Amino acid sequence: MQSVAGAAYHMMLSAHLRGFSAIWNAGIGDKAALSEMLGVPATFELQGALAIGRPRPSAPAMKAPRRPFGEVHSWNRFERPAVTRYPARPADAYPFFQIRNDDNPFAVWDPLGWGWGQVADFRGYSVWAKSPLAGVYVSRRQGEATAVELGLVPAPAAGARVVEVMPWGGTYSAELRRRLDPGVHLHLAELSPHNLSFIRERLRQEGLPLERVHDDLMPDGRLPYADASVDAVVLPQVLEHMPDPERVLDEVRRVLRPGGHAVVSVRNLDSAYGRHWQAEESRAQVPNQGPFRPLPAETVRGWLAARFEIESEIGVGRDATHDAAVLTGSELLGGRLYAARCRRD
């Protein structure tokens, strides 16, 4: 594998020197279909595929961020900043060649085991596993559920301030910008500047206006807004990514003006999806968007009721994946997602 990696790296350098661009797809995708297309004998295993060509004029003029030299360079011993060393379950040894993306018994999914700095570092670099091209990255699990969640967002007038907390690859950000009045200010509160630049490019590629889109950092989960200065805060499936979700809800209450709204959705542990997550997903590698653990809908409802007046609440999805059925009454706490619109008194 290392010989192939070295060869592919030099092929990319050679292509670059000749004015081409290249992407190394390292062992991902449908390798069986690629082997069939190229006539690769069964005695050979594909290690990756190079795509070489010229980018379209409309392609994003951006590259994945690189760590500062001081973070990756050490002399005579291994040294790295603590936030760049992600948690792993303690073990005497880690059998790297037995660990797979879909089976990693050492992965720490619970963000309580990470800390804000590590979550920020992970999100800032791993977000580039998604594409900023228009419409390329949309969650297949979510499907129509995104529209149902955002249906709870109020329609503030021009000049209002709406905050999206920890945007997830820009999917919700793009939909929010489409739905909100063009005169509404949309603030993206994120842990990493890399994530913010990625989302801004996503919005640009979608042809959405950027004049009233603001990039704001929220170090250690603290919102950078004055007390009672925001009209609405949207937290789409992000509480489950936070080392201290209740403290962030306190922050949301602090920055909301009286009468302002918080719209919250979470992946529900007490659902078919929660059971699927425990049995299958949580056995895999931590995903691109960072560590998370689904939260019980009833627990989240209690957190919200202690801080806000719950105006509307629904469950979304009966199945573990895909469907967007809206659940109310006795069913709402059993949906794949729990979503609520809350009002600050």
C-alpha positions, 0 to 999 in steps of 0.5 A: 500500500505504501508503494502505491501511495508513493507512486500515486503521490508522484503521479499527482506532482507530475500532473500538477507540473504539466498544468493538470489537477488531480484527485486521489480517491484512496480505496473508496467508492465501488471498487468492484465496478471500477475493476470490471470497467478496467478489466483488473484481474481478481488477483489484484486489489485496487488501492485507489484511483487517480482522477486527472484533468482540468477543473471547470471554470465554476469549480471552487477555487479552494483547497483543504486547509493544512495544519500549521507547520508547528503542529505537525513538526517535531524533532527526535520525538513525537509531539503534537498539541493536545487538541489534535490528538483525538480520544481513543478507548484505552488499550494495550495495543491498537491493531491498525490493520484490523480496524475498519471504517465500519468496525472500530472498537476503539472509537470514542463517539460520546463528545463528553470524552472529547472536549470543545477543543478536540471537537473544534479541531476535528470539525475544522479539518474533517468537514472537507470530506464533504463537497462545497459544490452546489447540491453535492452533499445532502444527507441521504438519511435526512431526505425530506426531514430537513424541510420538516425540521426547518418548517418550525423556524419562524419568519422574522422580518427584514433586519432580524438576526438569526443564528445557526449553531454549528452548521452541518456542512452547510446543508441547513445553512443553504436552506435557511438562507433560501427561506429567510427574508433577504433582509434577515441577517444569518449568523453562522456560529461555528467552532472552526474558521475552516468550516465557516469558509467551506460553508460560505463557498457552498452558499456562493456555489448555490447562488445565494446572497452573502451580503447578510451572512456573518461568520462567527466563531464560538470558542468553547461553545460560547456564543459571541453575541450580546445578551438579548440581541438575537431574534432566533437561534437554530440548532439542527441536530447539533446538541448531540455533538456537544461536550456540554449541551445544557450550557449551550442552551443556557447561552441560547437563552442568554442571547435571545431577546424576550419573545425570541425563538429557539428551534432545536432538533436532535437524533433521538436515542429512544427510537428505531434510529437510536437502536440502529445507532447502538447496534451498528453505527456506534461500532464504526469509525467516528464520522466526518462531522465529528463525534456524537451520541443520540439524546433521549427525546424526553431528556431534551424536552426537559432541558428545553422546558426548563429554559423556554416555553415550548410552542410546538414539538414533533417527532420526525420519522418512524423508521431508522432511516430516510422517512420524514413522517411527522409524529404527534401526540403519544408518538412524538417522543419515539421519532427518529428526530425530536424537534421543537420550537421554543419561545423565550419569555 
